[in-house]
Every structure is written in structure tokens, then in C-alpha cells.
Amino acid sequence: MRELLISGGRLIDGTGVAPRPADVLLRGDEIVAVGDPGTVVHAPDATHIDAAGKIVMPGLIDAHLHCTFDDVQSNDELFFHREPTMAALTTAQNLQKLLRAGVTSFMDPDTAFGIGPAVRDAITYGVIEGPRMKTGYQALFTAVGGTAGRLIPDSGQVGYAQVVNSVDDVIMWTRRHIKYGADWIKIHATGTIPGHQGELLVWSADELKASCDAAHELGVPVTAHCRSDASTLAAVRAGCDLILHASFLSPDTVQAMVDHGTAVCPTFTFLANLADYGPIVGAGVGQADLFRGEIRATAAMMRVAYDAGVPILCGSESGFALTPYGHWHGREMEVFVNELGLSPLEAITCGTRNGAIAMRMEGEIGTIEVGRKADVLVVDGDPSTDIRILNDKSRFAHVISRGIPVDLDRPWPQHERIPGSKVSNWADEILTYDLARQPE
Ligand SMILES: [Zn+2]
């Protein structure tokens, strides 16, 4: 099997220890040696990457993104202007962007039309190019809906949503999603209701537990979107394995997470982009302080959870116009440094080793150690002193996925606007008589 020697660099191995000079030898999809410079014995025909002056580190693991959404601009577009075959084709193109941005593994909790398992298998068996993938099918919603509110029908399915209306329904659809190939079951535990502030818990304790029990009986974990403290506590008690967002945590809920061994992927990136850059693209204008308030409140308790030993993962929520594929996969680590007060090395461990939890590949990926899979980055610059480097694609000298270097020289994959796939308004404004008669 072909060997690849990466020599002369300094190693950030993903376990949290300080960078050190080391050579790394890959054979096929395995790290077979990590040693002091010049000491690693390799085959005479090994390919050689000179990492002098650079950092060698594990590939990034994005524990929460939506690979089938194609950088969507609205719920209307996502639920009513998309088509399954085109969703699969655009996904295949977008996956290349993830690799180009250093993401060698990702978890997608819910997929448009439930195409996730087919996409995963297409990657695994070499039909299309992409990072390692673990996936849900669709997200389970109650009839109250989720973040799309009234766009979600009273029953049936639309886009990435499957509506469940009773405990029996919950059990049936949990089992069906597993039959269809889901690695994870996704519960949309909170939703928006007109006239109410924030997101409310829209599942009963019995419904949450029914899904967790049915999934766990078949060896499948459960993840839940929770944007309130009550929803996180209910999901943790029901047995959910991974909480997405976990906004506004309370000390009791942190303790429950410790007691249950629950992991969390706060996914600040979307909010952080909205707060810092939203107005550039006409989003969240005038609401930056609101978004920053949520980030700050959640981050303070997330730090308490981190210190209590709750595993914290990095997710970018890529797939939306505010978080396009290939652009923001290092942003979460930057937020962890700035808002949680983690050191860059601690943040990197969240974005590498801890991500293996979402991939259900703990001990297989996420660190540079002998016996691990061969997902490796060679980075120009030191992210242990400036974490922002990991969000700058131009700094990735090499991205190695499954032991094979990704071609970083090809043109950036992109497509033009696909007719029918975007929402188009008849007009930006309402044509009143006064507006029409306004002097130039
Ligand atoms: Zn999400």
C-alpha cells in the first residue's frame, strides 16, 4: 500500500498537547507512525510532503451542517422550491467545498427529502467525492412545527421535515428512519409560534423518550435541536445523546448533561455571522445586539459545561446563505476562543477529537496518533497562536482525506442560479399610490 511521509513540520495532534516537531507516516487510510524528525522509517517509494515551517494537524470534523440545503436563503425556498434530484446533484458539488476547506468528516442531522443515507453511501463507495459522513434522514417535527412554524404541514413530510402526531407515530418514524439508513435520529424539540418570544419546547416528555428508546433499542443515537433551557433539560432526561444549540443553559441542565453523559454542539457560527456580518447581506439588520446577547448568555454557561466535563463539539450549520459551504468551518473555534475563553489548542480539540463523537468514530479519527485514520491538514501558520487561520482556506497547503491529498488547485466548485430553486418576490415594496406619485 502506498505510503505518504509528512516531515519537517510541527504537530498539533488534537489531544490538546502543545505543538511539537514530528514526522507523520500514512499508509493507505491509516496513520502508521508518528515520531521525532528524521526517525520515521518509510518505504523507499513513499510520497513526500515537506511541511517545514508548517503545522500538521487532524482534519476538521464539522459536527453540525446541512449538506443538502445548497446555501438556502429562506424556509420558503427550502421547503417549497426544491426538487430531490437537483438537491442530490448540488449536494455532490457542495461536498467538494467541504474538503477544500479542511473538513474531512461531518455529521448532517437531517436532509432534504431524506437523501442523506444515499449521499453518505455515494461518498463511501466512491461514486462522488466528499468527506466522511454520518447522517440523519429527515428531522422529526410535531405538528407545532419547528423553526419554519406554519410552513410545516399538520401531517406528512416536506423538505427535511417529517411530522409525527402521537407517541406511536414517533416510534414508527424513528424505526423507519433507521430502516432507511439513518446513523442518527434528529428531533426538532423547539419551534417558533407566532406571538411567543423565542423558541418553545414543542414535544412532550413521553414523545421525546419514545424516540430515544426506539432508537437506542436499535443501537442508533439521537440528537435534538434545543433552543431553550427547558427543551435541553427535557431532551437530556429523555436520553438524547447530542444536543444542538442548547441555548440559555441553566446550572441544573448542565448537571443533567454531566449525569447523562450528553454531548453538546452549540453551533454559534450562524448567530455569530448574523451578528457580525449579517447586514452586509441584508440579514438581521438592527438586531446585532440581540444576537450577541444570545451568544454571550449561552457561551457563559457553555464554559461552565466545558469545565464540568461535558464534551463540546464544533458545528458550522453550513448550508444556509449566512453559512455557505467551504467558508466558515473554522469560525466556531474562533467563537470558542473569544466567547468561552478556551485556548486555541482547547478549541482545536473541540473541532477535531471531540467531533469523533458525532461521527461515532471515537478512537478512530480526530487525532494524529498511530492507528488512527489518515485525515490530515498541513497548515501554513500556527492556529495555536491565531485560531482564525483555520477559517482561511489559502492557509491549507495540503488537505489529506483517507490518505489521499485533495486537489486544491482546481477552480472553486460553484454553480449558477438554478431557475425555480429560489423564491422570487413580485416586488420588493408595496406599490401605494403615494409611492407611485413620489417626485424623482
Ligand atoms: Zn442545523
Boltz pocket constraint, residues with backbone or C-beta under 6 A from the ligand:
constraints:
  - pocket:
      binder: B
      contacts: [[A, 64], [A, 65], [A, 66], [A, 317]]
      max_distance: 6.0
